[in-house]
Amino acid sequence: MRLSKPQSRLRSLDIFRGITIASMILVNNPGAPEDTYAPLLHAQWIGWTFADTIFPFFLWIVGVALTLSSAAHLERGESRTTLFKHALQRSVLLFACGVALEALVFPTRSFPYFAFASPLHFTGTLQKIAICYLAAAAIFLWSGWRAVIIWIIALNLIYVGLMFLYPVPGCDAGVWTIDCNFAGYIDRLLLGDHSRQVVGSQDPDGIGTALSATTSVLLGVLGGYILLLTPDRGRRITRLVAMACCLMIVGQSLTLWIPISKLLWTPSYAIFMAGLASLCLAFWYWAADVKQFGRWFAPLEILGMNAIAAYVVSRVGSNVPKVHVFGPNLYDVCLTIASPANASLIYALMHVIAVYIVVWLMYRRGWFLRF
């Protein structure tokens, strides 16, 4: 992990990344889940809401950035082996940071006002990003865009084959329920107490879905190839939109056999969400890089330039506003001025603003968290 100035990149990509991380913070920090508006809650099992678009969007952006950044390094003469070593280092640091964040309890009532829970959880948002990024980097660095497409198809077929054909003990093969799906079984078998135990559900970031989740990054790699290999701005937008339409049609068609589910990270979910992400990037590329409206979205761009830092800050400070110091906490105050649903939204927005202030201060000092 290092602090450095960012490399030159598309403003649209930073803005899109900023929107994604802001949405992630908003969804992860409601005043109370039971008071939250439905679109800001994840689907319980099958289907999707606005909240379910955020993480696959982020993984897709990771793939786009991987393509553009690696191409720049390769042009400067760096070897693929060197780039993979750097990717491995980033992934290990990101994974370790994720484990530490999952275990962190802050604040506590006694000095040093923080503690680490046990057992450690090896699953989580940063851990999943680390695993999928490393796998996608290995594939990208030694493959062309055609081979990337083959890998996407192969990884999804392997995942679907395991889900349909492997009989989980005590269950029939091909069952996609909470208790009988292969992905959940693998998490329970390999991780046990080291994964998050969710009553009536399963760990949303388990390793059992890593094959399909990696294809979300690889689909972003294809988006990066479009930006990299298409010099004309108009054609970039056309090709991103065409890619979006194809992926959304394929993803929706797959729902005839494979349900859309974030918890299972099904191929239909990964492909459909990659299509939505492609469409969103096409819009932001048109707005920020073609029409030059990017300056109107500077706060989002600043968040996007330091997205991992924003996520870490949000996780570390997530419980601070709910601490009772002298009387009610911040959410209690919100409840006195708005309905429960609006109070929960206001509380979450205040959390986004607080994180932005920290990231803005880092931006002013020229500090950018790199893994």
N, C-alpha and C positions, 0 to 999 in steps of 0.2 A: 504494500500500500504506500502511495506517495502523494505528496501535494505538489502540483505543478500547474502551469498554464495549459489550457486545453488546446488541442490542435484545431486548425481551421476546419469547419464543417458546415453543412447546410443548416441555415437558421430554422427551416421547417422541421428538421429532425429534432433539434433541441426543443422547439415549441411543442411538438407532438409528444416528446418524452416528458416535458414539463406538465402537459395536460394529464398524461397518464399517471405520473407520480403524485400530482395533486389529487386526482381522483382516488388513487389508492389510499392516501392519507385520509381523505374524506370518508371513505367507506370503512376503513379500519378503526376509526375513532368516533363512533356515534356517542351521543349522550347516554342513550340506553337502547340496546337492540330492539326491545319490544316497542319502542316509540318511533322507530326509524321508518321513513318512507320505503315502500316495497321495492322500488328500483335500486335502492342503495343496499338491499339485502341480497345475499347470494341465493340462488335456487337451491332448494333443499336436497335435490338429487338429480332429477331429469329436467331439462329446459335451461333457460338462461335469462338473466336480467342485465341491466346496465353494469352492475357490480362484477358480473362474470366476464365482461369484456376487458377488464383492466389488466390482469396478469398476462393473458396471452398477447395483448397488445405490447406489453413491455418486453416479453420474450421475442416477439417479432422485431421490435426495434433493435434489440440486442443483435439480431442477425444482420440487419441492415448496416448497423455501425461496424460489426465485425468485417463485413465485406469491404467497406470504404476504408477503414483504418488499415486493414491488412494489405490492401492494394497499394496504399501510400508507402507502407514500410517495405514492401517487395520492390517497389520502384526505386527506393533508396539503396537497394542492394542487400537487404537483410535476408537471411535464409529462412526457409519454411521451418526448419528445425528450431532456429532461434525464436521465431514467432510462437511456435507451439510451447516452448519452454516458458515464455512470458505468459501465455494463456494458462498454463498449468499453475504457475505462481499466483496469478490473479485468482484462479478458481479456488486454490487452497486457502488463500487469505479471505476470500469472500465466504467460503464455507465456514471457516473458523469464526468469522465475525457473526455469521448467522447463528451458529451454535451458542455463542456468548450472549447474543441478544435474546434468544429463546429462553436462556437460563436466568437472565438478569431480572432481579426484583428491585424496583426503584420507584418511589423512595420507601425506606423502612423507618421505623420509629426510633431506632438507636444508631449511634455512630458505628460504621461510616455511612449509614443511611442507604446502603444498598447491600444486596446479597445475591448469591447464585443458587438457584433451585437444583434439586437432584431428583431423578436421574437426568442427565443431559439429553436434549432432543436433537437428533441428527437430521430432522426434517424441518422445513420452514421455507419462507420466501427466498431468502438469500442462498440457502443451500440448494434449492431447486434451480435457481439461476446459475449457480456455480457448476452444477453437474451438466445441465443442458448446454451451457456455453462451452464447456470444455469438449464435450462430445461433438458439438457442431463445429468447433474450431478445428478439431482433428480431421473431420470430414472435408471441410471447406479448403483447408490448406493443401490437401493432396487430391483435390477433385476439381473438375470443371463444372459449369452450370448444369450440363446434361447429367453428369454423375450425381450431382446434388439431388436432382429430380428422382433418380433411381433410388438413392438412399431414402428419400422421403417416402416413396412408395413401399420400399422394403421394410423400413422400421414400422410403418403403420400396419402392414400385412402381418409382421411378426407379432405385434401387439394384439391385433384382432384375432389371430390364430390362437394365441395363448388364452385370450378371454373367452373364445368360443369352444375351444377343444380341450383345455386342461381342466380336469374335474377336481375342483376344490374339495378336500375331505369333508364328507357329510352332505355334499351338494351334487346336483347334476351338472354336467359340463354345459357351458354356454349361458349360465345364469348371471344376470347383471345386477343382482340385488346387493344390498349393503353387506350382508353376511356371506354371500357366496361368490363374489366376483374375484377374479384372479389377482388383480392389482392390490386389493385390500388384503388378500391372503398373504401375498409376498411381504407386504409391510409388517403384518403381524408375525410372520415366520422369521424374518431376518432382523427386524428392529425391536420387536416386543415393546417394552416400556420406553424405548428411546425414540418412539414416534408419538405424536400427539393423540391422546385418547379422546375421541369426540363421541359423546353419548348420542345414540341414534343415527350416527353417520360414520365417516372414516376420515383419516387424516387427508386434508386437501392437497398436501404437498409431499406425499409419500413417494418412495422410489419406484413403486409398482407402475406408476404412470410415466416414468422417465423416457421411455421409448417414444411415445406419442408427443410428449412435451418437447423433446428435442427437435421434432419436426416443425414445431412452431418457430424455433430459431432458424432452422434451415429454410423455411418458407420466407422468413425475413431476409436470408442470404440471397434468395432469388430476387426479392425487391431491391436489394443492394446492387445486384448485377444489372438490373434495369437502369438504375441511376449511374452506374459506373460505365456501362457500355453504350449508353445513348446520349450523345452530346447535345442533341437538340432538345430544348426545354419542352416544347409542345409535344414532341413524341414521348418524352418521359412521362408526362401526364397521361397521354393516351394509353401507353403500355401499362402504367400502374392501374388505370381504370379497367383495362381489358383483363389484367391479371385478377383484379378484385372480382369482376363479374364471373370469371371462370371458377375461381375458388369458392365463391358463395354458392354458385349453382351446384358444384360438386359436393360441397359440404352439406347443403340442404338435401340433395339427392340421396346421400348416404344415410340420412335419418330414416329412410325406409327400412334399413336393416340395423343401423347403429344409432342409438339415441345420442343427443347432444347432452353432455354432462361435464361440468368443470371438475367435479370430484373424481371422475374417472378419466378425465382428459381424453375423451374419445376422439378418434380420427375425424369424425364429423365436426366435432367442436373445434379441434385445432385448425382444420382447413377453413371452416366457415369464418372463424375469428380472424384468421390471416387475411381472408378476403376483405372483411370490414376494415382491418388495419391498413391494407393497401389503399382502399378508397379514402380513408381519412388522411393518409400521407399525401395522396394525390391532391386533395383539397388544400392542405397546409403548404405543400410545395407551390401550388398556384398562388396562394395568398401571400406567403412570406418571401419566396425566392423569385417568383415571376412578377407579381404585382407590387412587391416591396412593401407590404403592409406589416412586416415583421416587427417594426418598432412599436406598434400598438400592443404587441403581446410580449413586451420585454420581461415582465415578471415571470411569465411561463417559460421564456427562454432561459432565464437565470436558474429557475428550478431544474430545467432539463439539463443544463450544463453540469449540475451537481446532484443528479438524481439519487445516487446511492447515499450521499451525505444527507439529503433530505429524508430518505427513508430511515436511516439510522437515528437521526435526531427525533423523528416522529415516534420511533419505538422507545427510545430512552425516556422521552418526556410524556409518554402516553397516559400515565397514571397520575402525573403531578396535578393537573387541574381538578382531579376528583378527591384530592386530599382535603380533609376538614382541618382548617387551621383555627380560625375563630368563627365558629358558627357554620353556615352552609358552604358547600363547595361551589365551584363555578357552574356546574350543571344545575344545581338547585336554584342558583340565581337566574339562569336561563328559563327555568320553569315558571318563574314569577312574572315573566314578561311575554311569554308566548305559550301556545298550545304544546302538548308533549312532543308531537311530531316536528313542529317548527323549532322547539327548544333543542331537540336532538340535532337538527340540521345546523342551527346557529352555533351550537357547541362544537360540532365537527368543523365548520368553517373557521371558527376561531383557532382551532388547532392547526389548520392549514396555514392561516396567516402567521401564527407564531413560528411555525417551521420556516416559512418563507423569510421572515425577518432574520433568522439565524443564517440561512443560506445566502441571503443578500449581503449580510455582513462578511461572510466568507468571500463572496464575489468581490466586494469592495477591497478586500485585502489581497485578492489574487490567489485565494486558496481553492483548489479543486481536488476533491478526493478521487484518486485513481486506484483501481485494483489491478 
